[in-house]
Amino acid sequence: MREIVVGDLSRLKIFDILKNLFVERKTGLLTIQGKETGEIYFDLGDVIHSKTQQMEGEEAFLTITAWRAGKATFKPDTFSKDKSINIPPEQLLLKWSYRKQEWDKIREVIPSPNLIFRLALQRDSQERHVKPDEWSVLALTNGMRTVAEIIELSGWNEFKTSKTLYQLVQTGLLEKAEDRRQLRRKRVRDNFFPTLERELKRAMGPVAPIIIEDKLMDLGEAKDFFPQDQVDYLIEGLGEEISNETRRREFVEAMMQFLSVGR
């Protein structure tokens, strides 16, 4: 059966894709292709198997549904020999909802995997209990490694490592550090992102802030530390998201004019 292109997660919500497959009781394979590949198998609307390159089962499903970039395709009537998920869709979606709430809190503290954290100076004599998993992350946090590097070295998945970092920040053991590599790079002006968002809204409407955040994640950068040498890549990437050719040209021209004034 021919593969059907569903769309891109930068424009579609993963929940909307899943909802349609549940409601229409579809059988087949949903594939998300981004920096890595994730697969979710459906059998008459039930999720029966899910896998990424590192894991399978419920954890793989929850990992894939947290992705905010990647192309989604669906291949009808494709069956899985494996069955790693044995709970009904309602229960699986409830777990996804809890995980999403946790991610929302984590991303308020860790909006980009490019951020760096360091041990925080303890200004009181209060005793703090550190769990074994937290010690593992503390040992890797040296004020130089990025979150992405800590995830790779820990051997854990992104969620577990990010959640542990978040907890250590909340308890006051870690704090955000300046990236010495970023300090040597010239940053964009303070009014760059407000201007960028305003111009992209003119071209795409209220989804503009979400598209910008997704592109920042793709580049591995954060607004607070965004370097001047990545501006052209960001504008080019955002322009590719604008389907209307006239609006795309107007957006790029407006941003080039804005940048030329400050150069």
C-alpha positions in Angstrom: 0.0 0.0 0.0 1.3 3.4 -0.9 2.7 5.7 1.8 0.6 8.8 2.6 2.3 12.1 3.6 0.5 13.4 6.6 2.4 16.6 7.1 5.2 18.3 9.1 5.1 18.5 12.9 6.2 22.2 12.7 2.7 22.8 11.3 0.7 20.0 12.7 0.1 18.9 16.3 1.0 15.3 16.9 -2.2 14.9 18.9 -4.3 15.8 15.9 -2.6 13.1 13.8 -3.1 10.5 16.5 -6.7 11.5 17.1 -7.7 10.9 13.5 -6.1 7.5 13.5 -7.8 6.6 16.7 -11.3 7.8 15.7 -11.1 6.3 12.2 -9.8 3.0 13.7 -7.0 2.9 11.2 -4.5 0.0 10.8 -1.0 0.8 9.6 2.3 2.4 10.3 2.8 6.0 11.3 6.4 7.1 10.8 7.9 10.3 12.1 11.2 11.2 10.3 13.3 13.9 11.8 16.7 13.8 13.4 15.9 10.2 14.0 13.1 7.8 13.0 10.1 6.9 15.1 7.4 4.3 14.3 4.0 3.8 15.7 1.9 0.8 14.6 -1.9 0.8 14.7 -4.4 -2.1 14.6 -8.0 -0.9 14.2 -7.2 2.3 16.1 -5.2 0.7 18.9 -1.5 1.4 19.3 0.1 -2.0 19.5 3.8 -1.3 18.9 6.2 1.7 18.9 9.9 2.0 18.5 12.8 4.4 18.0 16.5 3.6 17.4 17.1 3.3 21.1 13.8 2.0 22.6 10.4 0.4 22.1 7.1 0.1 23.8 5.3 2.8 25.8 8.5 4.8 26.4 9.1 4.9 22.6 5.6 6.2 22.0 5.9 8.9 24.7 9.3 9.9 23.2 8.0 10.2 19.7 4.9 12.2 20.7 7.2 14.8 22.4 9.0 15.6 19.1 8.2 19.0 17.7 9.8 18.6 14.3 9.8 15.9 11.6 7.8 14.7 8.6 4.9 12.4 9.4 3.8 9.7 6.9 1.2 6.9 7.2 1.3 3.5 5.4 -2.1 1.8 5.6 -2.6 -1.9 6.2 1.0 -2.4 7.4 1.2 -4.9 10.3 3.7 -5.4 13.1 4.9 -8.8 14.1 5.8 -7.3 17.5 3.4 -6.1 20.2 5.0 -4.0 22.9 2.0 -1.9 24.0 -1.0 -3.6 25.6 -3.1 -0.8 27.0 -6.1 0.9 25.4 -5.7 4.2 23.5 -7.5 6.2 26.3 -4.9 5.1 28.9 -2.0 5.6 26.5 -3.2 9.2 25.8 -3.6 9.8 29.5 0.1 8.9 30.0 1.0 11.1 27.0 -0.9 14.0 28.6 1.0 13.7 31.9 4.3 13.5 30.0 3.4 16.6 28.0 2.7 18.5 31.2 6.1 17.5 32.6 7.8 18.6 29.3 6.1 22.0 29.4 7.5 22.6 32.9 11.0 21.3 31.9 11.1 23.5 28.8 10.5 26.6 30.8 13.9 26.0 32.5 15.6 24.1 29.6 14.2 25.6 26.4 17.2 24.4 24.3 19.6 21.4 24.4 22.3 23.9 23.8 22.1 25.4 27.3 24.9 24.9 29.8 24.4 24.5 33.6 26.9 24.6 36.5 27.0 23.8 40.2 25.3 26.6 42.1 27.0 28.3 45.0 25.3 27.1 48.2 24.7 30.2 50.4 23.1 28.3 53.3 24.0 25.2 55.4 20.8 23.4 54.6 21.3 19.7 53.9 20.1 18.4 50.6 19.4 14.8 49.8 20.7 13.8 46.4 19.4 10.7 44.7 21.7 8.3 42.9 20.4 9.3 39.4 20.9 13.0 40.4 24.5 12.3 41.4 25.1 10.8 37.9 24.0 14.0 36.2 25.8 16.2 38.7 29.0 14.4 37.9 28.6 15.3 34.2 27.6 18.9 34.8 30.9 20.8 34.7 29.9 24.3 33.5 31.1 23.5 30.0 29.0 20.6 28.7 25.7 21.4 27.0 22.5 19.6 27.9 22.7 17.7 24.6 26.2 16.5 25.6 25.1 15.4 29.0 22.2 13.4 27.5 24.7 11.6 25.2 27.1 10.9 28.0 24.5 9.7 30.5 23.2 7.0 28.2 19.6 7.9 29.2 16.9 9.2 27.0 16.3 13.0 26.6 13.3 13.1 28.9 14.9 11.3 31.9 18.1 13.4 31.6 16.2 16.7 31.1 13.9 15.9 34.0 16.8 15.2 36.3 18.5 18.5 35.3 15.3 20.3 35.9 14.9 18.8 39.4 18.5 19.8 40.3 17.8 23.4 39.2 14.6 23.5 41.2 16.4 22.3 44.3 19.1 24.9 43.9 22.0 22.6 43.1 22.4 23.7 39.5 22.1 27.1 37.8 22.4 28.3 34.2 25.9 29.1 33.1 27.2 31.4 30.3 28.5 29.3 27.4 32.1 30.4 26.9 31.8 29.5 23.2 28.7 31.7 22.9 30.5 34.6 24.7 33.0 34.7 21.9 30.2 35.0 19.3 28.4 38.2 18.6 24.7 38.0 19.6 21.8 39.4 17.8 20.3 42.7 18.9 17.6 42.8 21.6 14.9 43.8 19.1 15.7 41.0 16.6 13.2 38.4 17.8 10.3 40.8 18.4 10.8 42.0 14.8 11.2 38.5 13.5 8.0 37.4 15.2 6.1 40.4 13.9 7.1 39.9 10.3 6.5 36.2 10.4 3.0 36.8 11.9 2.2 39.0 8.9 3.1 36.0 6.6 1.8 33.1 8.6 -0.5 34.3 11.3 -0.6 33.3 15.0 1.4 30.1 14.5 4.6 32.2 14.0 6.0 31.9 17.6 5.7 28.1 17.5 7.4 27.9 14.1 10.3 30.1 15.4 10.7 27.9 18.5 10.8 24.8 16.4 13.5 26.3 14.1 15.6 27.4 17.1 15.5 23.7 18.3 16.6 22.5 14.9 19.5 24.9 15.0 20.3 23.9 18.7 20.2 27.6 19.7 18.3 29.6 22.3 16.9 33.2 22.0 18.9 34.4 24.9 22.2 33.4 23.3 21.3 33.5 19.6 24.5 34.3 17.6 24.6 36.7 14.7 26.3 34.1 12.4 23.2 32.0 12.5 20.7 34.7 11.5 20.7 33.9 7.8 20.1 30.2 8.4 17.2 31.0 10.7 15.5 33.4 8.2 16.1 31.0 5.3 14.5 28.2 7.3 11.5 30.2 8.3 11.0 31.4 4.8 10.8 27.8 3.6 7.8 27.4 6.0 5.8 30.1 4.1 3.9 28.5 1.3 2.7 31.7 -0.3 5.5 32.9 -2.6 4.6 36.6 -2.4 4.4 36.5 1.4 7.7 34.6 1.6 9.5 37.2 -0.5 8.0 40.0 1.6 9.1 38.4 4.8 12.7 37.8 3.7 12.9 41.3 2.2 11.6 42.9 5.5 14.1 41.0 7.6 17.0 41.8 5.2 16.1 45.5 5.4 15.9 45.3 9.2 19.3 43.6 9.4 21.0 46.0 6.9 20.2 49.0 9.2 22.2 47.4 12.1 25.2 46.3 10.1 
